[in-house]
Amino acid sequence: MGTENLGFEARCLLRAAAAATLATAAEGQPFASLVTPGTAPDGAPLLLLSSLSEHTRQLRAEPRCALLVTGTPESMNPQTAPRVTLTGLAEPVPEAEVPALKARWLARHPYAAMYADFGDFALWRIRPGGALLVGGFARAHRIRLADLVPPPGAVAAIEAAAADIIGHVNADHADAIAAIATGLLGGRPGEWRMASVDVDGADLAAGEEVRRLAFHAPVADPGGVRTELVRAAREGRSRIG
C-alpha cells in the first residue's frame, strides 16, 4: 500500500473515532486518559477539554502528547483491530477559529452540546508530527507527516463548499442520506442529516446517533463529494431493498 493510502487509512480511523486514549506526561511520569476526539478539516485531532482535568494541566506544562484510536477487531483477538497512534503538540485553539472547529467537534459528539459552552471547557488541537498505523496483527507502518495530512488545496476547496454541500444535501436528498446511514452504515431509522463533510468523508447524524461515511479515496472538489455520495446512496438502497 502506498504511503498516501496509509495516511488516508490513518485519517479515516481518526475521523471515525468516538473515543480515544490521550497520553500526556508530568515531570517524566506518563499518564493516560479517555478523551472524545473530533477532527479539523485537515485531519488534526480536536479535543474539548476541561481545565479541571489532570491531562489539561499536564498539556499546559508539556504539550507533547500522543493519541491512540482503535477500530473494530477482526476476531476475538483485540490485536486484530486496526489502530493508529498519532504524536504531536497540543495547543488551545485560537478564539477566531473556535466557532467553526467547535461545530465540527459537536458534529461528532452532539450529546455534548449541553456542556460544550461551560466556562471550564476549551477546544484544543493536536498538531500532528507523525503516526504509527497498525492495520491489524503484525501490520505496522510508520507514517510521515507529509503522508498523514491531506493536500491543503483539496482541504480548502471542500471547506469553502461545505456549507452549500450540507445545505443542499439535507434539503433535497434526505432520502439518500437516510439510505446511506441505515442501509450502508447500520444506523437506526430516524431523521438523518449530514452534519459535516471533509476530504475523507462525512458525518451523518440523527439526534445523538452519529455514523461516519468514509469515502473510497480522498476527494479534491465538490464533484468528488457528489460522486461518493451517489455511490454510497446506491449501495445503501440496494442493501435495504
Residue pairs with C-beta under 8 A, 6 or more apart in sequence:
1 9
1 141
3 143
3 144
3 147
4 147
6 133
6 141
6 143
6 147
7 143
7 147
7 148
7 149
7 150
8 150
8 200
8 217
8 218
9 82
9 133
9 135
10 84
10 86
10 131
10 133
10 143
10 148
11 39
11 43
11 148
11 150
11 200
12 200
12 201
12 214
13 69
13 70
13 71
13 82
13 83
13 84
13 133
14 37
14 39
14 43
14 45
14 67
14 69
14 84
14 86
15 39
15 43
15 198
15 200
15 201
15 212
15 214
16 71
16 212
16 214
17 37
17 69
17 70
18 36
18 108
18 109
18 210
19 34
19 35
19 36
19 37
19 69
20 34
20 35
20 36
20 37
20 45
20 67
20 68
20 69
21 32
21 33
21 34
21 35
21 67
21 68
21 69
22 32
22 33
22 34
22 35
22 47
22 55
22 65
22 66
22 67
23 30
23 31
23 32
23 65
23 66
23 67
23 68
24 30
24 31
24 32
24 33
24 55
24 58
24 59
24 62
24 65
25 31
25 58
25 62
25 64
25 65
26 57
26 58
26 61
26 62
31 54
31 55
31 58
33 53
33 54
33 55
35 47
35 49
35 55
35 67
36 47
36 48
36 108
36 109
36 112
37 45
37 46
37 47
37 67
37 69
37 108
38 45
38 46
38 47
38 48
38 101
38 104
38 105
38 106
38 107
38 108
38 109
39 45
39 46
39 104
39 108
39 198
40 46
40 101
40 104
40 125
41 104
41 155
41 158
41 159
41 162
41 198
41 199
42 149
42 150
42 152
42 155
43 128
43 148
43 149
43 150
43 198
43 200
44 88
44 125
44 126
44 127
44 128
45 67
45 86
45 88
45 125
45 126
45 128
46 93
46 101
46 104
46 105
46 123
46 124
46 125
46 126
47 90
47 123
47 124
47 125
47 126
48 102
48 105
48 109
48 112
48 116
48 121
48 122
48 123
48 124
49 55
49 56
49 59
49 121
49 122
49 123
49 124
50 56
50 118
50 120
50 121
51 57
51 120
51 121
51 122
52 120
56 124
59 65
59 90
59 124
63 89
63 90
63 91
64 87
64 88
64 89
64 90
65 87
65 88
65 89
65 90
65 126
66 85
66 86
66 87
66 88
67 85
67 86
67 88
67 126
68 83
68 84
68 85
68 86
69 83
69 84
69 86
70 81
70 82
70 83
71 81
71 82
71 83
72 81
72 82
73 79
73 80
73 81
74 80
74 81
74 136
77 137
79 136
79 137
80 136
80 137
81 136
82 133
82 134
82 135
82 136
83 133
83 134
84 131
84 132
84 133
84 134
85 131
85 132
86 126
86 128
86 130
86 131
86 148
87 128
87 129
87 130
87 131
88 126
88 127
88 128
88 129
88 130
89 126
89 127
89 129
90 124
90 125
90 126
90 127
91 124
91 125
91 127
92 122
92 123
92 124
92 125
93 101
93 122
93 123
93 124
93 125
98 123
101 123
101 125
102 116
102 123
103 196
104 196
105 112
105 116
105 123
106 112
106 113
106 116
107 195
107 196
107 203
107 205
107 210
108 196
108 203
108 210
109 210
110 195
110 205
110 207
110 208
110 210
111 208
115 121
128 145
128 148
128 149
129 145
130 142
130 143
130 144
130 145
130 148
131 142
131 143
131 148
132 140
132 141
132 142
132 143
133 140
133 141
133 142
133 143
134 140
134 141
135 141
150 199
150 200
150 218
151 199
151 218
151 220
153 220
154 199
154 218
154 219
154 220
154 221
155 198
155 199
157 220
157 221
157 222
158 165
158 197
158 198
158 199
158 219
158 221
158 222
158 225
159 198
161 221
161 222
161 225
162 196
162 197
162 198
164 222
165 194
165 197
165 222
165 225
166 194
166 195
166 196
166 197
169 176
169 177
169 194
169 229
170 177
170 193
170 194
173 229
173 233
174 191
174 192
174 193
176 229
176 233
176 236
177 192
177 193
177 194
177 204
177 233
178 189
178 190
178 191
178 192
179 233
179 236
179 237
179 240
180 192
180 204
180 213
180 229
180 232
180 233
180 236
181 187
181 190
181 192
181 204
181 206
181 211
181 236
182 188
182 189
182 192
182 236
182 240
183 235
183 236
183 237
183 238
183 239
183 240
184 213
184 232
184 235
184 236
184 239
185 204
185 211
185 212
185 213
185 236
186 211
187 204
187 206
187 209
187 211
188 206
188 209
190 206
190 207
190 209
191 206
191 207
192 204
192 205
192 206
193 204
193 205
193 206
194 202
194 203
194 204
194 205
195 202
195 203
195 204
195 205
195 210
196 202
196 203
197 203
197 225
199 215
199 218
199 219
199 220
200 214
200 215
200 218
201 212
201 213
201 214
201 215
201 228
202 212
202 213
202 225
202 229
203 210
203 211
203 212
203 213
204 210
204 211
204 212
204 213
205 211
213 228
213 232
215 224
215 225
215 228
216 228
216 231
219 225
219 227
219 228
